[in-house]
């Protein structure tokens, strides 16, 4: 029992490490949008294509990642994901040398494959080790804290590297961040090669094969999984959640660095970094109290608060400015940067989006049993919302202005509130209490 406990601790540490890698590489697409807008004279919508390529890869790789996980287990899938991630970052580095927008998009797309696979691994693994329920949600929240820590660092780091946007700003300015990402992937590959990771689902599958039980076709497993109404509604909630989380940060960065506001990227990186830092604070809080508070209660509270903040941001907009804390690049001293009050409320939304992922995942996979890995693959497919909503909001910003465009994340926030209150409740037979599945 003691040996198993130690093994679980090591596995949890590895999963936390992988969680951090996901946000570091994914987070590069936010400040890169500012670079692309300057280097290639792109519109706000076009500047989000790298982010879109990164997330659309999830739609292509979601189910295959779940299938790989189900057939080969966590360790093999992790090694493959890390190798693909290293390749994606190398392609992004090459795009800077070639000054090619197409190569840049290719690198973002390949990186997205890796991020999807890693997400398919860490969420069910932590949920399984925690035994599902509140404890499983708690471990996912702790992992999300590592995710948010790196997400906080990336815009600050790349914003510092960019400095002031000029006609000479290019992707190569962010090479140090790319070198860090390559190093992280290389280190993770070595650690994973020697790590012993438990394979509960793989071992169960082998046991059934030894007993002569036949494995059903993957299509049948997917069909069976999709019969759970709360899972289907949860997939839509995840699609909207990831899109909302990403678009609030990305569009706020574009808004602050636009000619309308005129904040330097080095300063806006700090401000947007606060958004991710608030997500870190929220996830740490979720990790501390997640074992005692239900996922439904947590999701309801943050959805209500998030709705209020978005409405306040849209109503107050740029009617006044507030002094926001930042850091001066030249002197490394704290300064205050005047920004529109609406932008402040949008940044504060990070505290609300912080615990949504774990809560939605936890509520959506309740009662799925051995089909949890398939559900995880379906979830990863829906993460491509993180590529669609930023483009949608950025296009709307080009047409009607930045402040009105926040109607996009507001609609997403309202749906998640409905899911927490109504959609996540699994229908049960009044007489037997058994779950009622879709026909």
C-alpha positions, 0 to 999 in steps of 0.5 A: 500500500505504501509503495502504491501511494509513493507511485501515485505521488510521483505520477501526480507530480509528472501530470502536474508537470505536463499540465504546465507544459500545455499552458506554456506552449499554448500561451505563446499564441497570445503574445505572438498575435501582437507580433503577427499583427505587426510583422505581417500587417494583419487585422485583429482577426488574422492575428488570431489564426495561429491561436486558431490553428493551435486549437483546431488541431484539437478537433482533429486529434481529440478522438485519436488521442482518446483511442491511443490512450485506450490502446497504448496507455498513458506512458506511450501516449505521453512520450509521443505527445512530447515528441510532437510538441518538440517538433511543433516548437521547432517549426515555429522557430523555423518560421522566424528564420524564414519570416513565413506566416504559413510556416508559423501556422504549421508550427502552431497546428503541430503544437496543437496536436501535442497539447491535445494529447497531453490534455487527454492524458492529464485530466483522466489520470488525475481524476482517476487517482483522486477517485472521481467526485470532489477529490478527483476535481481537487487534483485537477484543480491543483494541476490547473494551478501549474497550468495557470502559473506558466500561463502567467509567465508566458505573456510577461516573458514574450511581452518583455522580449518584444518591448515596443512594437516597431516595423522591425518586430518579428517572430525571432524576437521571441526565440528565447521563449521557444528555446525554453519550450524546447528544453522543457519538452526534452527534459520531460521526454527523459523523465517520462522514459524512466518514470513508472506510470500506473495504467489502470484502464490498460491493465483492465483491458488486458485482464478482460482479453485474458478472460476471453471477453471481446472488445467492442468496436471503437465506434460502438464505444463512442456511440455508447458514451454519447448516449449520456445527455450530461456528457453531450451538454458538457462537451458544448460547455467545454467548447464555450469555456475554452473559447471564452477563457482564451478570447478574453485574454487575447482580445484584451491584449489586442485592445490594450496594444491597439492605437485606441489605448496605446499600451506597450506590449511589454506592459500589456503582457504584465496586465494580461499576465494578471488575468492568468495569475488570477486563474492561478489563485482561483485554481489554488483555492479550488485545490485547497477547498475542492475536496469539500465543495461540490463541482456544481456549487463551484461552477455556479458561483464563478459563472454568476460572478463572471457574468457580472464582471463581463456586464460591468466591463461592457457597460463602463467600457472606456468611460473612465480609466483606472491605474493598473499595476505593471512593471517598467521594463527599463528599471524593473520597478513597479509602475501604474498604467492607466487603462480603461476600466472595462479592461480591468473588469475583463482581466478580473474574469480570470478569477472566474474562469480558473476552476471551470475546466475541472468542474465541467469535466468532473460533472460531465464524466460522472457515471461513465466508468470505463468510457471515461477515456473516450469522453476525455477524447471527445472533450479534447475535440471540443477544445478547438473552441479556443481557436474559434471564439477569439477569431469570432470576437476579433472579427466583431471587434474589427466591425463594431469595436472592442467593447461590444465584442465582449458579447461573445464571452458573455453568451458563453458564460451564461450557457456555462451557468445554465449547465451548472444549474440544469444541464449537468444533472444526469437524468435518472429513472424515478423508480430504479434510480438508474441513469436514463440515456439518450436513445 
